[in-house]
Amino acid sequence: MITSSEKNWLITVLLCFFLGGLGAHRFFVGKIGAGIVMLVTLGGFGIWSLIDLIVIIAGNFKDSEGNLIKYE
């Protein structure tokens, strides 16, 4: 069963929007490995960050434990 994450949706959106190329939102939700890859590739040259932003806003982004980060 998928539950809601304790991570704040608004903080995740803002981190992705302003620091997505550095993977800050991935580090925030506990996805350290993906955060490092995003940091090295500058957010997949911006494409990966844009996709993440869309997924976060849609409410389908998950934290490191598989819980959805949703607007509440």
PQR file with spaces between the fields and no chain letter, atoms N, CA, C, O and H, PARSE charges and radii, in Angstrom:
ATOM       1  N    MET     1       0.830   -1.178    0.000 -0.4000 1.5000
ATOM       2  CA   MET     1       0.000    0.000    0.000 -0.0000 2.0000
ATOM       3  C    MET     1       0.877    1.245    0.000  0.5500 1.7000
ATOM       4  O    MET     1       1.806    1.352    0.800 -0.5500 1.4000
ATOM       5  N    ILE     2       0.589    2.177   -0.884 -0.4000 1.5000
ATOM       6  CA   ILE     2       1.374    3.396   -0.986 -0.0000 2.0000
ATOM       7  C    ILE     2       0.761    4.454   -0.068  0.5500 1.7000
ATOM       8  O    ILE     2      -0.433    4.745   -0.135 -0.5500 1.4000
ATOM       9  H    ILE     2      -0.166    2.091   -1.534  0.4000 1.0000
ATOM      10  N    THR     3       1.603    5.015    0.783 -0.4000 1.5000
ATOM      11  CA   THR     3       1.147    6.048    1.704 -0.0000 2.0000
ATOM      12  C    THR     3       1.774    7.382    1.319  0.5500 1.7000
ATOM      13  O    THR     3       2.656    7.440    0.462 -0.5500 1.4000
ATOM      14  H    THR     3       2.573    4.779    0.837  0.4000 1.0000
ATOM      15  N    SER     4       1.315    8.440    1.955 -0.4000 1.5000
ATOM      16  CA   SER     4       1.872    9.766    1.710 -0.0000 2.0000
ATOM      17  C    SER     4       3.171    9.927    2.469  0.5500 1.7000
ATOM      18  O    SER     4       3.318    9.435    3.587 -0.5500 1.4000
ATOM      19  H    SER     4       0.599    8.392    2.651  0.4000 1.0000
ATOM      20  N    SER     5       4.102   10.613    1.859 -0.4000 1.5000
ATOM      21  CA   SER     5       5.400   10.864    2.464 -0.0000 2.0000
ATOM      22  C    SER     5       5.305   11.971    3.499  0.5500 1.7000
ATOM      23  O    SER     5       4.397   12.800    3.449 -0.5500 1.4000
ATOM      24  H    SER     5       3.983   11.013    0.950  0.4000 1.0000
ATOM      25  N    GLU     6       6.237   11.982    4.431 -0.4000 1.5000
ATOM      26  CA   GLU     6       6.325   13.060    5.413 -0.0000 2.0000
ATOM      27  C    GLU     6       7.043   14.272    4.824  0.5500 1.7000
ATOM      28  O    GLU     6       7.033   15.345    5.426 -0.5500 1.4000
ATOM      29  H    GLU     6       6.974   11.309    4.471  0.4000 1.0000
ATOM      30  N    LYS     7       7.658   14.115    3.666 -0.4000 1.5000
ATOM      31  CA   LYS     7       8.372   15.215    3.016 -0.0000 2.0000
ATOM      32  C    LYS     7       7.364   16.240    2.501  0.5500 1.7000
ATOM      33  O    LYS     7       6.293   15.879    2.012 -0.5500 1.4000
ATOM      34  H    LYS     7       7.666   13.243    3.177  0.4000 1.0000
ATOM      35  N    ASN     8       7.710   17.500    2.615 -0.4000 1.5000
ATOM      36  CA   ASN     8       6.824   18.584    2.232 -0.0000 2.0000
ATOM      37  C    ASN     8       6.808   18.764    0.713  0.5500 1.7000
ATOM      38  O    ASN     8       7.860   18.880    0.083 -0.5500 1.4000
ATOM      39  H    ASN     8       8.580   17.793    3.013  0.4000 1.0000
ATOM      40  N    TRP     9       5.609   18.786    0.133 -0.4000 1.5000
ATOM      41  CA   TRP     9       5.435   18.904   -1.315 -0.0000 2.0000
ATOM      42  C    TRP     9       5.955   20.250   -1.825  0.5500 1.7000
ATOM      43  O    TRP     9       6.653   20.302   -2.837 -0.5500 1.4000
ATOM      44  H    TRP     9       4.755   18.692    0.644  0.4000 1.0000
ATOM      45  N    LEU    10       5.620   21.326   -1.132 -0.4000 1.5000
ATOM      46  CA   LEU    10       6.012   22.652   -1.583 -0.0000 2.0000
ATOM      47  C    LEU    10       7.524   22.819   -1.591  0.5500 1.7000
ATOM      48  O    LEU    10       8.079   23.389   -2.532 -0.5500 1.4000
ATOM      49  H    LEU    10       5.053   21.283   -0.310  0.4000 1.0000
ATOM      50  N    ILE    11       8.186   22.338   -0.572 -0.4000 1.5000
ATOM      51  CA   ILE    11       9.648   22.417   -0.528 -0.0000 2.0000
ATOM      52  C    ILE    11      10.247   21.612   -1.668  0.5500 1.7000
ATOM      53  O    ILE    11      11.213   22.050   -2.294 -0.5500 1.4000
ATOM      54  H    ILE    11       7.736   21.876    0.192  0.4000 1.0000
ATOM      55  N    THR    12       9.690   20.445   -1.945 -0.4000 1.5000
ATOM      56  CA   THR    12      10.182   19.618   -3.038 -0.0000 2.0000
ATOM      57  C    THR    12      10.025   20.326   -4.379  0.5500 1.7000
ATOM      58  O    THR    12      10.938   20.304   -5.204 -0.5500 1.4000
ATOM      59  H    THR    12       8.906   20.089   -1.436  0.4000 1.0000
ATOM      60  N    VAL    13       8.869   20.956   -4.601 -0.4000 1.5000
ATOM      61  CA   VAL    13       8.636   21.698   -5.850 -0.0000 2.0000
ATOM      62  C    VAL    13       9.625   22.857   -5.983  0.5500 1.7000
ATOM      63  O    VAL    13      10.223   23.046   -7.043 -0.5500 1.4000
ATOM      64  H    VAL    13       8.127   20.974   -3.931  0.4000 1.0000
ATOM      65  N    LEU    14       9.797   23.626   -4.917 -0.4000 1.5000
ATOM      66  CA   LEU    14      10.698   24.778   -4.974 -0.0000 2.0000
ATOM      67  C    LEU    14      12.144   24.364   -5.189  0.5500 1.7000
ATOM      68  O    LEU    14      12.868   25.007   -5.950 -0.5500 1.4000
ATOM      69  H    LEU    14       9.312   23.473   -4.056  0.4000 1.0000
ATOM      70  N    LEU    15      12.569   23.297   -4.527 -0.4000 1.5000
ATOM      71  CA   LEU    15      13.933   22.806   -4.731 -0.0000 2.0000
ATOM      72  C    LEU    15      14.136   22.348   -6.172  0.5500 1.7000
ATOM      73  O    LEU    15      15.179   22.614   -6.770 -0.5500 1.4000
ATOM      74  H    LEU    15      11.981   22.775   -3.909  0.4000 1.0000
ATOM      75  N    CYS    16      13.154   21.669   -6.723 -0.4000 1.5000
ATOM      76  CA   CYS    16      13.255   21.194   -8.102 -0.0000 2.0000
ATOM      77  C    CYS    16      13.280   22.375   -9.070  0.5500 1.7000
ATOM      78  O    CYS    16      14.061   22.374  -10.021 -0.5500 1.4000
ATOM      79  H    CYS    16      12.306   21.453   -6.238  0.4000 1.0000
ATOM      80  N    PHE    17      12.442   23.375   -8.842 -0.4000 1.5000
ATOM      81  CA   PHE    17      12.361   24.518   -9.743 -0.0000 2.0000
ATOM      82  C    PHE    17      13.641   25.348   -9.729  0.5500 1.7000
ATOM      83  O    PHE    17      14.164   25.707  -10.784 -0.5500 1.4000
ATOM      84  H    PHE    17      11.807   23.375   -8.069  0.4000 1.0000
ATOM      85  N    PHE    18      14.145   25.653   -8.531 -0.4000 1.5000
ATOM      86  CA   PHE    18      15.297   26.537   -8.424 -0.0000 2.0000
ATOM      87  C    PHE    18      16.646   25.812   -8.455  0.5500 1.7000
ATOM      88  O    PHE    18      17.627   26.361   -8.958 -0.5500 1.4000
ATOM      89  H    PHE    18      13.720   25.362   -7.674  0.4000 1.0000
ATOM      90  N    LEU    19      16.707   24.590   -7.925 -0.4000 1.5000
ATOM      91  CA   LEU    19      17.982   23.866   -7.838 -0.0000 2.0000
ATOM      92  C    LEU    19      17.900   22.470   -8.458  0.5500 1.7000
ATOM      93  O    LEU    19      18.674   21.580   -8.106 -0.5500 1.4000
ATOM      94  H    LEU    19      15.911   24.144   -7.516  0.4000 1.0000
ATOM      95  N    GLY    20      16.958   22.289   -9.380 -0.4000 1.5000
ATOM      96  CA   GLY    20      16.765   20.979   -9.997 -0.0000 2.0000
ATOM      97  C    GLY    20      17.983   20.480  -10.751  0.5500 1.7000
ATOM      98  O    GLY    20      18.256   19.280  -10.771 -0.5500 1.4000
ATOM      99  H    GLY    20      16.330   23.012   -9.666  0.4000 1.0000
ATOM     100  N    GLY    21      18.712   21.390  -11.368 -0.4000 1.5000
ATOM     101  CA   GLY    21      19.916   20.996  -12.096 -0.0000 2.0000
ATOM     102  C    GLY    21      21.000   20.446  -11.195  0.5500 1.7000
ATOM     103  O    GLY    21      21.904   19.749  -11.656 -0.5500 1.4000
ATOM     104  H    GLY    21      18.489   22.365  -11.352  0.4000 1.0000
ATOM     105  N    LEU    22      20.916   20.755   -9.918 -0.4000 1.5000
ATOM     106  CA   LEU    22      21.882   20.238   -8.944 -0.0000 2.0000
ATOM     107  C    LEU    22      21.345   19.018   -8.199  0.5500 1.7000
ATOM     108  O    LEU    22      22.044   18.433   -7.371 -0.5500 1.4000
ATOM     109  H    LEU    22      20.182   21.321   -9.543  0.4000 1.0000
ATOM     110  N    GLY    23      20.100   18.638   -8.497 -0.4000 1.5000
ATOM     111  CA   GLY    23      19.506   17.467   -7.864 -0.0000 2.0000
ATOM     112  C    GLY    23      19.094   17.673   -6.427  0.5500 1.7000
ATOM     113  O    GLY    23      18.942   16.702   -5.686 -0.5500 1.4000
ATOM     114  H    GLY    23      19.533   19.113   -9.169  0.4000 1.0000
ATOM     115  N    ALA    24      18.908   18.923   -6.009 -0.4000 1.5000
ATOM     116  CA   ALA    24      18.596   19.219   -4.600 -0.0000 2.0000
ATOM     117  C    ALA    24      17.321   18.530   -4.138  0.5500 1.7000
ATOM     118  O    ALA    24      17.252   18.063   -3.001 -0.5500 1.4000
ATOM     119  H    ALA    24      19.031   19.712   -6.611  0.4000 1.0000
ATOM     120  N    HIS    25      16.321   18.459   -4.991 -0.4000 1.5000
ATOM     121  CA   HIS    25      15.065   17.816   -4.603 -0.0000 2.0000
ATOM     122  C    HIS    25      15.249   16.320   -4.399  0.5500 1.7000
ATOM     123  O    HIS    25      14.586   15.729   -3.548 -0.5500 1.4000
ATOM     124  H    HIS    25      16.377   18.839   -5.914  0.4000 1.0000
ATOM     125  N    ARG    26      16.138   15.700   -5.164 -0.4000 1.5000
ATOM     126  CA   ARG    26      16.423   14.271   -4.990 -0.0000 2.0000
ATOM     127  C    ARG    26      17.129   14.020   -3.655  0.5500 1.7000
ATOM     128  O    ARG    26      16.808   13.063   -2.950 -0.5500 1.4000
ATOM     129  H    ARG    26      16.677   16.181   -5.856  0.4000 1.0000
ATOM     130  N    PHE    27      18.084   14.876   -3.312 -0.4000 1.5000
ATOM     131  CA   PHE    27      18.747   14.751   -2.013 -0.0000 2.0000
ATOM     132  C    PHE    27      17.739   14.939   -0.887  0.5500 1.7000
ATOM     133  O    PHE    27      17.780   14.214    0.107 -0.5500 1.4000
ATOM     134  H    PHE    27      18.345   15.654   -3.885  0.4000 1.0000
ATOM     135  N    PHE    28      16.829   15.909   -1.032 -0.4000 1.5000
ATOM     136  CA   PHE    28      15.830   16.211   -0.007 -0.0000 2.0000
ATOM     137  C    PHE    28      14.930   15.018    0.285  0.5500 1.7000
ATOM     138  O    PHE    28      14.597   14.774    1.445 -0.5500 1.4000
ATOM     139  H    PHE    28      16.795   16.498   -1.840  0.4000 1.0000
ATOM     140  N    VAL    29      14.529   14.270   -0.740 -0.4000 1.5000
ATOM     141  CA   VAL    29      13.627   13.136   -0.521 -0.0000 2.0000
ATOM     142  C    VAL    29      14.373   11.843   -0.216  0.5500 1.7000
ATOM     143  O    VAL    29      13.748   10.795   -0.049 -0.5500 1.4000
ATOM     144  H    VAL    29      14.800   14.468   -1.682  0.4000 1.0000
ATOM     145  N    GLY    30      15.696   11.902   -0.141 -0.4000 1.5000
ATOM     146  CA   GLY    30      16.486   10.738    0.262 -0.0000 2.0000
ATOM     147  C    GLY    30      17.023    9.894   -0.871  0.5500 1.7000
ATOM     148  O    GLY    30      17.573    8.820   -0.627 -0.5500 1.4000
ATOM     149  H    GLY    30      16.203   12.753   -0.277  0.4000 1.0000
ATOM     150  N    LYS    31      16.880   10.346   -2.097 -0.4000 1.5000
ATOM     151  CA   LYS    31      17.402    9.603   -3.251 -0.0000 2.0000
ATOM     152  C    LYS    31      18.802   10.125   -3.567  0.5500 1.7000
ATOM     153  O    LYS    31      19.006   10.868   -4.527 -0.5500 1.4000
ATOM     154  H    LYS    31      16.433   11.218   -2.296  0.4000 1.0000
ATOM     155  N    ILE    32      19.758    9.717   -2.734 -0.4000 1.5000
ATOM     156  CA   ILE    32      21.115   10.253   -2.794 -0.0000 2.0000
ATOM     157  C    ILE    32      21.820    9.876   -4.099  0.5500 1.7000
ATOM     158  O    ILE    32      22.461   10.723   -4.720 -0.5500 1.4000
ATOM     159  H    ILE    32      19.592    9.113   -1.954  0.4000 1.0000
ATOM     160  N    GLY    33      21.709    8.637   -4.511 -0.4000 1.5000
ATOM     161  CA   GLY    33      22.371    8.183   -5.742 -0.0000 2.0000
ATOM     162  C    GLY    33      21.893    8.952   -6.959  0.5500 1.7000
ATOM     163  O    GLY    33      22.702    9.403   -7.770 -0.5500 1.4000
ATOM     164  H    GLY    33      21.187    7.948   -4.007  0.4000 1.0000
ATOM     165  N    ALA    34      20.581    9.103   -7.093 -0.4000 1.5000
ATOM     166  CA   ALA    34      20.018    9.861   -8.216 -0.0000 2.0000
ATOM     167  C    ALA    34      20.407   11.335   -8.104  0.5500 1.7000
ATOM     168  O    ALA    34      20.621   11.998   -9.118 -0.5500 1.4000
ATOM     169  H    ALA    34      19.924    8.737   -6.434  0.4000 1.0000
ATOM     170  N    GLY    35      20.498   11.843   -6.886 -0.4000 1.5000
ATOM     171  CA   GLY    35      20.911   13.231   -6.681 -0.0000 2.0000
ATOM     172  C    GLY    35      22.328   13.469   -7.156  0.5500 1.7000
ATOM     173  O    GLY    35      22.620   14.502   -7.759 -0.5500 1.4000
ATOM     174  H    GLY    35      20.324   11.304   -6.062  0.4000 1.0000
ATOM     175  N    ILE    36      23.213   12.514   -6.887 -0.4000 1.5000
ATOM     176  CA   ILE    36      24.604   12.636   -7.334 -0.0000 2.0000
ATOM     177  C    ILE    36      24.680   12.607   -8.858  0.5500 1.7000
ATOM     178  O    ILE    36      25.411   13.391   -9.463 -0.5500 1.4000
ATOM     179  H    ILE    36      22.975   11.675   -6.397  0.4000 1.0000
ATOM     180  N    VAL    37      23.919   11.700   -9.477 -0.4000 1.5000
ATOM     181  CA   VAL    37      23.906   11.630  -10.940 -0.0000 2.0000
ATOM     182  C    VAL    37      23.369   12.931  -11.532  0.5500 1.7000
ATOM     183  O    VAL    37      23.906   13.430  -12.521 -0.5500 1.4000
ATOM     184  H    VAL    37      23.324   11.063   -8.986  0.4000 1.0000
ATOM     185  N    MET    38      22.314   13.484  -10.934 -0.4000 1.5000
ATOM     186  CA   MET    38      21.769   14.756  -11.423 -0.0000 2.0000
ATOM     187  C    MET    38      22.779   15.885  -11.238  0.5500 1.7000
ATOM     188  O    MET    38      22.892   16.764  -12.092 -0.5500 1.4000
ATOM     189  H    MET    38      21.878   13.079  -10.130  0.4000 1.0000
ATOM     190  N    LEU    39      23.498   15.864  -10.148 -0.4000 1.5000
ATOM     191  CA   LEU    39      24.508   16.885   -9.889 -0.0000 2.0000
ATOM     192  C    LEU    39      25.603   16.848  -10.951  0.5500 1.7000
ATOM     193  O    LEU    39      26.017   17.891  -11.457 -0.5500 1.4000
ATOM     194  H    LEU    39      23.406   15.149   -9.454  0.4000 1.0000
ATOM     195  N    VAL    40      26.062   15.664  -11.281 -0.4000 1.5000
ATOM     196  CA   VAL    40      27.140   15.492  -12.256 -0.0000 2.0000
ATOM     197  C    VAL    40      26.688   15.856  -13.674  0.5500 1.7000
ATOM     198  O    VAL    40      27.463   16.421  -14.446 -0.5500 1.4000
ATOM     199  H    VAL    40      25.725   14.817  -10.870  0.4000 1.0000
ATOM     200  N    THR    41      25.438   15.533  -14.018 -0.4000 1.5000
ATOM     201  CA   THR    41      24.937   15.787  -15.375 -0.0000 2.0000
ATOM     202  C    THR    41      24.135   17.084  -15.484  0.5500 1.7000
ATOM     203  O    THR    41      23.526   17.359  -16.518 -0.5500 1.4000
ATOM     204  H    THR    41      24.809   15.074  -13.391  0.4000 1.0000
ATOM     205  N    LEU    42      24.139   17.883  -14.403 -0.4000 1.5000
ATOM     206  CA   LEU    42      23.348   19.118  -14.342 -0.0000 2.0000
ATOM     207  C    LEU    42      21.885   18.860  -14.652  0.5500 1.7000
ATOM     208  O    LEU    42      21.279   19.518  -15.497 -0.5500 1.4000
ATOM     209  H    LEU    42      24.634   17.660  -13.563  0.4000 1.0000
ATOM     210  N    GLY    43      21.345   17.899  -13.955 -0.4000 1.5000
ATOM     211  CA   GLY    43      19.922   17.579  -14.090 -0.0000 2.0000
ATOM     212  C    GLY    43      19.586   16.941  -15.416  0.5500 1.7000
ATOM     213  O    GLY    43      18.513   17.172  -15.973 -0.5500 1.4000
ATOM     214  H    GLY    43      21.838   17.364  -13.268  0.4000 1.0000
ATOM     215  N    GLY    44      20.518   16.126  -15.927 -0.4000 1.5000
ATOM     216  CA   GLY    44      20.282   15.504  -17.236 -0.0000 2.0000
ATOM     217  C    GLY    44      20.158   16.567  -18.306  0.5500 1.7000
ATOM     218  O    GLY    44      19.325   16.482  -19.207 -0.5500 1.4000
ATOM     219  H    GLY    44      21.390   15.939  -15.474  0.4000 1.0000
ATOM     220  N    PHE    45      21.034   17.599  -18.178 -0.4000 1.5000
ATOM     221  CA   PHE    45      21.038   18.737  -19.100 -0.0000 2.0000
ATOM     222  C    PHE    45      19.700   19.463  -19.090  0.5500 1.7000
ATOM     223  O    PHE    45      19.277   20.018  -20.104 -0.5500 1.4000
ATOM     224  H    PHE    45      21.711   17.668  -17.446  0.4000 1.0000
ATOM     225  N    GLY    46      19.042   19.456  -17.941 -0.4000 1.5000
ATOM     226  CA   GLY    46      17.795   20.178  -17.755 -0.0000 2.0000
ATOM     227  C    GLY    46      16.550   19.370  -18.054  0.5500 1.7000
ATOM     228  O    GLY    46      15.470   19.687  -17.556 -0.5500 1.4000
ATOM     229  H    GLY    46      19.386   19.005  -17.117  0.4000 1.0000
ATOM     230  N    ILE    47      16.688   18.330  -18.861 -0.4000 1.5000
ATOM     231  CA   ILE    47      15.520   17.535  -19.258 -0.0000 2.0000
ATOM     232  C    ILE    47      14.985   16.730  -18.082  0.5500 1.7000
ATOM     233  O    ILE    47      13.779   16.711  -17.835 -0.5500 1.4000
ATOM     234  H    ILE    47      17.566   18.073  -19.266  0.4000 1.0000
ATOM     235  N    TRP    48      15.882   16.063  -17.354 -0.4000 1.5000
ATOM     236  CA   TRP    48      15.496   15.241  -16.212 -0.0000 2.0000
ATOM     237  C    TRP    48      14.829   16.114  -15.143  0.5500 1.7000
ATOM     238  O    TRP    48      13.837   15.712  -14.535 -0.5500 1.4000
ATOM     239  H    TRP    48      16.861   16.078  -17.554  0.4000 1.0000
ATOM     240  N    SER    49      15.376   17.299  -14.922 -0.4000 1.5000
ATOM     241  CA   SER    49      14.795   18.210  -13.932 -0.0000 2.0000
ATOM     242  C    SER    49      13.389   18.642  -14.330  0.5500 1.7000
ATOM     243  O    SER    49      12.499   18.706  -13.482 -0.5500 1.4000
ATOM     244  H    SER    49      16.182   17.626  -15.416  0.4000 1.0000
ATOM     245  N    LEU    50      13.182   18.935  -15.595 -0.4000 1.5000
ATOM     246  CA   LEU    50      11.867   19.344  -16.081 -0.0000 2.0000
ATOM     247  C    LEU    50      10.849   18.218  -15.907  0.5500 1.7000
ATOM     248  O    LEU    50       9.721   18.450  -15.473 -0.5500 1.4000
ATOM     249  H    LEU    50      13.905   18.883  -16.284  0.4000 1.0000
ATOM     250  N    ILE    51      11.256   17.007  -16.248 -0.4000 1.5000
ATOM     251  CA   ILE    51      10.369   15.849  -16.077 -0.0000 2.0000
ATOM     252  C    ILE    51      10.033   15.659  -14.606  0.5500 1.7000
ATOM     253  O    ILE    51       8.875   15.420  -14.261 -0.5500 1.4000
ATOM     254  H    ILE    51      12.172   16.818  -16.601  0.4000 1.0000
ATOM     255  N    ASP    52      11.034   15.764  -13.736 -0.4000 1.5000
ATOM     256  CA   ASP    52      10.790   15.635  -12.294 -0.0000 2.0000
ATOM     257  C    ASP    52       9.819   16.705  -11.808  0.5500 1.7000
ATOM     258  O    ASP    52       8.936   16.411  -11.002 -0.5500 1.4000
ATOM     259  H    ASP    52      11.974   15.958  -14.016  0.4000 1.0000
ATOM     260  N    LEU    53       9.965   17.931  -12.280 -0.4000 1.5000
ATOM     261  CA   LEU    53       9.072   19.004  -11.866 -0.0000 2.0000
ATOM     262  C    LEU    53       7.631   18.682  -12.233  0.5500 1.7000
ATOM     263  O    LEU    53       6.722   18.887  -11.428 -0.5500 1.4000
ATOM     264  H    LEU    53      10.683   18.169  -12.935  0.4000 1.0000
ATOM     265  N    ILE    54       7.421   18.186  -13.429 -0.4000 1.5000
ATOM     266  CA   ILE    54       6.076   17.813  -13.872 -0.0000 2.0000
ATOM     267  C    ILE    54       5.518   16.682  -13.011  0.5500 1.7000
ATOM     268  O    ILE    54       4.353   16.718  -12.613 -0.5500 1.4000
ATOM     269  H    ILE    54       8.159   18.019  -14.083  0.4000 1.0000
ATOM     270  N    VAL    55       6.344   15.683  -12.725 -0.4000 1.5000
ATOM     271  CA   VAL    55       5.902   14.537  -11.922 -0.0000 2.0000
ATOM     272  C    VAL    55       5.587   14.971  -10.494  0.5500 1.7000
ATOM     273  O    VAL    55       4.621   14.489   -9.902 -0.5500 1.4000
ATOM     274  H    VAL    55       7.289   15.654  -13.048  0.4000 1.0000
ATOM     275  N    ILE    56       6.389   15.874   -9.936 -0.4000 1.5000
ATOM     276  CA   ILE    56       6.141   16.361   -8.576 -0.0000 2.0000
ATOM     277  C    ILE    56       4.823   17.128   -8.525  0.5500 1.7000
ATOM     278  O    ILE    56       4.008   16.901   -7.631 -0.5500 1.4000
ATOM     279  H    ILE    56       7.173   16.266  -10.417  0.4000 1.0000
ATOM     280  N    ILE    57       4.612   18.026   -9.472 -0.4000 1.5000
ATOM     281  CA   ILE    57       3.381   18.822   -9.491 -0.0000 2.0000
ATOM     282  C    ILE    57       2.160   17.919   -9.672  0.5500 1.7000
ATOM     283  O    ILE    57       1.106   18.173   -9.089 -0.5500 1.4000
ATOM     284  H    ILE    57       5.275   18.210  -10.198  0.4000 1.0000
ATOM     285  N    ALA    58       2.301   16.867  -10.476 -0.4000 1.5000
ATOM     286  CA   ALA    58       1.195   15.934  -10.701 -0.0000 2.0000
ATOM     287  C    ALA    58       0.914   15.053   -9.480  0.5500 1.7000
ATOM     288  O    ALA    58      -0.131   14.406   -9.413 -0.5500 1.4000
ATOM     289  H    ALA    58       3.157   16.660  -10.950  0.4000 1.0000
ATOM     290  N    GLY    59       1.837   15.024   -8.517 -0.4000 1.5000
ATOM     291  CA   GLY    59       1.633   14.232   -7.304 -0.0000 2.0000
ATOM     292  C    GLY    59       2.040   12.781   -7.437  0.5500 1.7000
ATOM     293  O    GLY    59       1.567   11.933   -6.681 -0.5500 1.4000
ATOM     294  H    GLY    59       2.686   15.549   -8.571  0.4000 1.0000
ATOM     295  N    ASN    60       2.919   12.480   -8.396 -0.4000 1.5000
ATOM     296  CA   ASN    60       3.347   11.100   -8.605 -0.0000 2.0000
ATOM     297  C    ASN    60       4.804   10.856   -8.225  0.5500 1.7000
ATOM     298  O    ASN    60       5.340    9.787   -8.515 -0.5500 1.4000
ATOM     299  H    ASN    60       3.303   13.169   -9.010  0.4000 1.0000
ATOM     300  N    PHE    61       5.447   11.816   -7.587 -0.4000 1.5000
ATOM     301  CA   PHE    61       6.856   11.681   -7.204 -0.0000 2.0000
ATOM     302  C    PHE    61       6.935   10.938   -5.881  0.5500 1.7000
ATOM     303  O    PHE    61       6.131   11.185   -4.982 -0.5500 1.4000
ATOM     304  H    PHE    61       5.011   12.685   -7.351  0.4000 1.0000
ATOM     305  N    LYS    62       7.888   10.036   -5.754 -0.4000 1.5000
ATOM     306  CA   LYS    62       8.024    9.219   -4.548 -0.0000 2.0000
ATOM     307  C    LYS    62       9.342    9.513   -3.841  0.5500 1.7000
ATOM     308  O    LYS    62      10.337    9.867   -4.474 -0.5500 1.4000
ATOM     309  H    LYS    62       8.541    9.835   -6.485  0.4000 1.0000
ATOM     310  N    ASP    63       9.332    9.360   -2.520 -0.4000 1.5000
ATOM     311  CA   ASP    63      10.560    9.510   -1.752 -0.0000 2.0000
ATOM     312  C    ASP    63      11.348    8.208   -1.778  0.5500 1.7000
ATOM     313  O    ASP    63      10.973    7.270   -2.481 -0.5500 1.4000
ATOM     314  H    ASP    63       8.524    9.073   -2.006  0.4000 1.0000
ATOM     315  N    SER    64      12.421    8.145   -1.028 -0.4000 1.5000
ATOM     316  CA   SER    64      13.292    6.969   -1.047 -0.0000 2.0000
ATOM     317  C    SER    64      12.625    5.711   -0.484  0.5500 1.7000
ATOM     318  O    SER    64      13.095    4.598   -0.723 -0.5500 1.4000
ATOM     319  H    SER    64      12.726    8.907   -0.457  0.4000 1.0000
ATOM     320  N    GLU    65      11.544    5.885    0.255 -0.4000 1.5000
ATOM     321  CA   GLU    65      10.827    4.740    0.829 -0.0000 2.0000
ATOM     322  C    GLU    65       9.640    4.335   -0.017  0.5500 1.7000
ATOM     323  O    GLU    65       8.904    3.421    0.357 -0.5500 1.4000
ATOM     324  H    GLU    65      11.163    6.788    0.449  0.4000 1.0000
ATOM     325  N    GLY    66       9.433    4.989   -1.146 -0.4000 1.5000
ATOM     326  CA   GLY    66       8.335    4.652   -2.050 -0.0000 2.0000
ATOM     327  C    GLY    66       7.019    5.317   -1.717  0.5500 1.7000
ATOM     328  O    GLY    66       5.986    4.972   -2.289 -0.5500 1.4000
ATOM     329  H    GLY    66      10.031    5.731   -1.450  0.4000 1.0000
ATOM     330  N    ASN    67       7.044    6.267   -0.797 -0.4000 1.5000
ATOM     331  CA   ASN    67       5.821    6.987   -0.417 -0.0000 2.0000
ATOM     332  C    ASN    67       5.630    8.195   -1.340  0.5500 1.7000
ATOM     333  O    ASN    67       6.597    8.874   -1.687 -0.5500 1.4000
ATOM     334  H    ASN    67       7.884    6.548   -0.332  0.4000 1.0000
ATOM     335  N    LEU    68       4.393    8.456   -1.730 -0.4000 1.5000
ATOM     336  CA   LEU    68       4.092    9.579   -2.609 -0.0000 2.0000
ATOM     337  C    LEU    68       4.222   10.902   -1.887  0.5500 1.7000
ATOM     338  O    LEU    68       3.789   11.051   -0.745 -0.5500 1.4000
ATOM     339  H    LEU    68       3.608    7.904   -1.448  0.4000 1.0000
ATOM     340  N    ILE    69       4.832   11.868   -2.577 -0.4000 1.5000
ATOM     341  CA   ILE    69       4.914   13.229   -2.066 -0.0000 2.0000
ATOM     342  C    ILE    69       3.795   13.988   -2.745  0.5500 1.7000
ATOM     343  O    ILE    69       3.885   14.329   -3.924 -0.5500 1.4000
ATOM     344  H    ILE    69       5.184   11.746   -3.505  0.4000 1.0000
ATOM     345  N    LYS    70       2.735   14.250   -1.989 -0.4000 1.5000
ATOM     346  CA   LYS    70       1.533   14.854   -2.567 -0.0000 2.0000
ATOM     347  C    LYS    70       1.212   16.168   -1.876  0.5500 1.7000
ATOM     348  O    LYS    70       1.571   16.400   -0.722 -0.5500 1.4000
ATOM     349  H    LYS    70       2.662   13.973   -1.031  0.4000 1.0000
ATOM     350  N    TYR    71       0.525   17.015   -2.622 -0.4000 1.5000
ATOM     351  CA   TYR    71       0.035   18.267   -2.066 -0.0000 2.0000
ATOM     352  C    TYR    71      -1.109   17.967   -1.107  0.5500 1.7000
ATOM     353  O    TYR    71      -2.071   17.288   -1.468 -0.5500 1.4000
ATOM     354  H    TYR    71       0.234   16.827   -3.560  0.4000 1.0000
ATOM     355  N    GLU    72      -0.999   18.474    0.107 -0.4000 1.5000
ATOM     356  CA   GLU    72      -2.060   18.226    1.097 -0.0000 2.0000
ATOM     357  C    GLU    72      -2.427   19.479    1.806  0.5500 1.7000
ATOM     358  O    GLU    72      -3.300   19.464    2.673 -0.5500 1.4000
ATOM     359  H    GLU    72      -0.218   19.025    0.400  0.4000 1.0000
